[in-house]
Amino acid sequence: MKNPLASLHPTLMLGLALTILLLLSVGVPVFDQAFWAGIFRWAHVLAGLLWVGLLYYFNLVQIPALAAMPEESRPAIARFVAPKALFWFRWSAVATVLLGLVTAMLSGYLPALWTLGLDGSGPRHTMIGIGMWMALVMAANVWVVIWPCQKKALGIVPAEPAVKQRAARTALLAGRFNLLLSFAMLYAMVMAKSVG
């Protein structure tokens, strides 16, 4: 019998099955608004872990490793690893934002987030709102700056060598900007309950 952990899809399915077993182990859920808000919050956190995890992977692992690699080895990363990682990076950004907005809507505090809690809803919504706006800036940065530049830098779209080099530098700096924002964004999201 083949070990299910040897393949990605069976591992993912087993993880989902374990989650459903955990859900059912505390009794039959009531499929009310609070339940769905919790499900969307869980999915939001899962997508956010993938997005920010890949952000940290690029900045802490791939970019430093590429700088240390021999020149002749770099095309393998650009051809096989980076495009797949960038696919998950950009779509997990979309999923994180959309799932976060649905969570806030189902939880009843989406309007307070748009106004940073300045509608009188309190500092908790100010913190989450700040985190949300930072995440929106980061997601826009992924799609408007990083991905178009990476397409040039990786040769996915044709570009002259000088253009590729400038695009790679711009993508690097935009990714570092997202890295910089990620610390405060995560703090605002996680610590919101402690301020109000």
DODOMI-271552 format. One record per residue (C-alpha): x, y, z; residue in three letters. Coordinates in steps of 0.001 Angstrom, whole numbers, plus 500000, padded with zeros to 6 digits. Each point is the difference from the previous one (the first is absolute). Last residue first. Layout:
REM DODOMI-271552
XYZala;...
***
This chain:
REM DODOMI-271552
489509547133522897gly;503716499715499578val;500615496301500688ser;497474498821497416lys;501911501712497190ala;503295498276500825met;499946497400497229val;498845502176497116met;502003503109500912ala;503118497941500697tyr;499640498197496675leu;499794503308498131met;502879501477502022ala;502319497124499099phe;498729499641496430ser;500660503629499060leu;503795499516499856leu;499668496744498076leu;497639501733497578asn;502606502738499463phe;502639497299499537arg;497858498445497273gly;499690503379498297ala;503780500434500228leu;500665496580498481leu;497385500467497276ala;501575503350499083thr;503473498416499859arg;498764497116497837ala;498213502445497687ala;503156502102499633arg;502030496883499084gln;497373498740497576lys;499831503436498341val;503795500004499567ala;499889496464498539pro;497248500916497499glu;496542498659500784ala;497747497219498732pro;497287498798502376val;500533496955502211ile;503698500898499901gly;500442499768503766leu;500780503711500430ala;497195501072497660lys;497295497895501670lys;501506500964503358gln;499434503682499255cys;496324499479499148pro;499580497807503121trp;501745502334502463ile;498492503357499003val;496236499993499401val;499050496514501208trp;502223499554503062val;499935503722500856asn;496204499944499935ala;500113497121502491ala;502405501916502266met;497894503161499878val;496881497949500820leu;501867498272502836ala;501004503390501444met;496374501153499757trp;498827496852501814met;502613500334502740gly;498978503614500588ile;496357498919500067gly;500782497196502475ile;501663502527502299met;497289502655499628thr;497352497324500455his;501491499084503358arg;500408503697500823pro;496274500683500071gly;496783499981497995ser;499745503801500118gly;499929500466496223asp;503768500497500157leu;500374496221500093gly;502433500091497099leu;497248501346497708thr;500083496975497672trp;500352497759503056leu;496837501319501685ala;497973499220496862pro;501284496379500082leu;499038499412503641tyr;497012497688499832gly;501750496653500475ser;498687498773496650leu;501355503151498320met;503359499762501774ala;500349496348499014thr;498996500787496399val;502636502755499864leu;502641497681501439gly;499108497254497525leu;500367502464497120leu;503323501385501236val;501555496640500811thr;498757498410496771ala;501450502805497875val;503365499795501768ala;499875496195499727ser;499600500513496259trp;503141502160499733arg;502272497794502084phe;498678496672498693trp;500829501013496419phe;503248501648501134leu;501159496719501556ala;499218498142496764lys;501808502612497874pro;502987500137502408ala;500702496272500261val;500318498604496454phe;501413502544497552arg;501503502665502241ala;501320497405502456ile;501531497940497174ala;501400503166498390pro;502070500707503132arg;502327496988499809ser;502381501435497344glu;500548503188502020glu;501316498093503020pro;497669500419502944met;500620502453502874ala;497755502765498667ala;497376497419499092leu;500036498646503559ala;499520503513501458pro;496992500575497690ile;498488496554500571gln;500260499687503787val;499230503069502139leu;498292502310497517asn;498284497459497741phe;499128497621502850tyr;498773502894502162tyr;497570501123497283leu;499085496332499449leu;499084499664503669gly;498115503292499818val;497777498651497231trp;499680496416501256leu;499348501064503579leu;497490502575498731gly;498121497319498050ala;499715497856503161leu;499061503026502122val;497242500994497566his;498782496373499782ala;499701499867503804trp;498267503409500054arg;497632498782497243phe;499105496942502063ile;499569502131503127gly;497743502505498228ala;498062497018498648trp;499446498636503512phe;499059503435501363ala;497442500445497190gln;498280496720500804asp;500781496445498912phe;499608498525503450val;502778497442500224pro;499301496399500998val;502089499242503036gly;503516500771501215val;501550497172497975ser;498295501199496798leu;502379502921499492leu;503012497881500924leu;498901497339497520leu;499578502720497343ile;503547501263500697thr;501390496463499793leu;498234499526496662ala;501523503269498718leu;503476498881501030gly;499389496587498437leu;498964501670496743met;503130502165500016leu;502222496969500601thr;498198498067497257pro;500663502920497637his;503700500440500802leu;501246496443499629ser;502360498012502274ala;497801500780503004leu;497424497529498684pro;502531497127500507asn;499397497511497209lys;498672496594500976met;
***
